[in-house]
Amino acid sequence: MRLFNPSNKTQKCAVKFARAVKSAFLANLNEEKQKAAKLANGGVSVELQPKKIQTILIELK
């Protein structure tokens, strides 16, 4: 999944799915894992940097 923050400020984002998330990793645009993403309430929580695209690799249960 890719998210984009078009604003000039860092934004918090939470994404929930119909199924629980087993694992999630922040990745670069080549989809290479960088670090684990924060799991919260059956979804993923990330901070999006200004004017940046964030790739998240997600595995559902």
C-alpha positions as CSV (number, residue, x, y, z in Angstrom):
1,M,0.0,0.0,0.0
2,R,1.2,3.5,-0.7
3,L,0.2,6.7,1.1
4,F,0.9,10.3,0.2
5,N,1.0,13.3,2.4
6,P,0.4,16.4,0.2
7,S,0.5,18.9,3.1
8,N,3.5,20.8,4.5
9,K,3.2,19.2,7.9
10,T,3.8,15.7,9.3
11,Q,0.5,13.8,9.5
12,K,-0.5,10.8,11.6
13,C,-2.4,8.2,9.7
14,A,-4.2,5.0,10.8
15,V,-5.5,2.4,8.3
16,K,-7.8,-0.4,9.3
17,F,-8.7,-3.5,7.4
18,A,-11.5,-6.0,7.4
19,R,-9.1,-8.7,8.7
20,A,-6.5,-8.3,11.4
21,V,-2.9,-7.3,10.4
22,K,-0.3,-10.0,11.0
23,S,2.7,-7.9,10.1
24,A,3.5,-4.5,8.5
25,F,6.7,-2.9,7.4
26,L,7.7,0.5,6.2
27,A,9.4,0.1,2.8
28,N,11.2,2.2,0.2
29,L,9.7,2.7,-3.3
30,N,11.4,-0.5,-4.5
31,E,9.3,-2.3,-1.8
32,E,12.4,-3.3,0.2
33,K,11.6,-3.5,4.0
34,Q,13.1,-0.7,6.1
35,K,11.6,-1.2,9.6
36,A,8.5,-2.6,11.3
37,A,5.4,-0.4,11.3
38,K,3.3,0.2,14.4
39,L,0.3,-2.1,14.7
40,A,-2.7,-0.6,16.5
41,N,-6.4,-1.7,16.9
42,G,-6.2,-4.3,14.1
43,G,-4.6,-1.9,11.7
44,V,-1.4,0.1,11.0
45,S,-0.5,3.5,12.4
46,V,2.2,5.7,10.7
47,E,3.5,9.2,10.6
48,L,3.6,10.6,7.1
49,Q,6.4,13.2,6.4
50,P,5.4,16.3,4.4
51,K,5.2,15.9,0.6
52,K,6.4,12.3,0.8
53,I,5.1,8.9,-0.4
54,Q,5.2,6.1,2.2
55,T,5.1,2.4,1.1
56,I,3.8,-0.1,3.6
57,L,4.0,-3.8,3.1
58,I,1.1,-5.5,4.9
59,E,0.4,-9.2,5.7
60,L,-3.1,-10.0,6.9
61,K,-4.1,-12.9,9.1
